[in-house]
Amino acid sequence: MIFLVMALLIAGIVQVYLQRVMGMDFLEVQNYLRIWFEVRLITGCIFLVGTVLVLWDLFRLARTLPAGECAPELEPEAVPVA
């Protein structure tokens, strides 16, 4: 998620600099910003995959246990003393 925010932040700073300081045209500036919007697209897709995996795991876990039943506690493994 931080990469989504950083990509927009950098794109905004670059856009303001190129348009206001350098005096470039809007459409010309958009060509320079393309890389930051591609970074945003890629990180957004990765974030979406992570969200889907979390939801899938959550609903899969909810289906495995009947309502009101707790998961069995696991016995701690014995660690051999050297």
N, C-alpha and C positions, 0 to 999 in steps of 0.2 A: 504494500500500500504506500510505503514511503516513496517508492520510485514513481508512482502515479503523481504524487504531489510534487516531487522534485522536477519531473518532466514538465509539468505545467508552470512551475515557478521559473524554470530556466527559459522556457518558450516565451513567457511573458516579459522577462527581462530583455531577452534578445529582440523581441518585437518592438518594445518601447525604444530601445537603443537605435535599432535600424530605422524606424519610422521618424522618430522625433529628433535624434541627434544627427543621423546620416541623411535624413530627408528622402528616404527611398519610398517608392510607391507600394501600396498595400499588397498587390498581387506578387510583386517581386519579393517582398518580405516573406510571404507565405512559402515560397520555395526554400528559403533558409530554415524555416520552422518545421519542415516536413520530417526531419530526423527525430525531433522531439515528440511529434505526434505519433510516429511509428513506435518509439520507445513506450509511449503511453498505451498504445494499442496492445503491444506484446505483454507488458506488465499487467494490463487489465485482463487479458486472457488467462494469464497465470493465476491471478487473483480469483477469477471466476472458477477455474478448475479446483483450486483449493477450497473455495466455498462449497462447491458441489460435493467434494469428497467429505468435508466435515458434515454436511447435511445427510449424505448417504450413510456415513458411519453412525450418526445419531439415530436415524430412523431404523437402521439395521439392528442396533443395540436395543432399541425400544421394542422391537418385535421378538427378540430372543427370550426375554424374561416376561412371564405373566405379570399382570398388574398386582402390586403389593408384595411381590416376592423379591428378596434381596439376592444379590450374587453371592455364591459361596466364597468363603474366605480361603485363601490359599495358605498352605503351610509353608513357613520359611524353610528354605533349603539349608541343609547342614553344611557348614564350611569346615573342611578338614583343617586341623591345627597342625602346622609344620614344626 
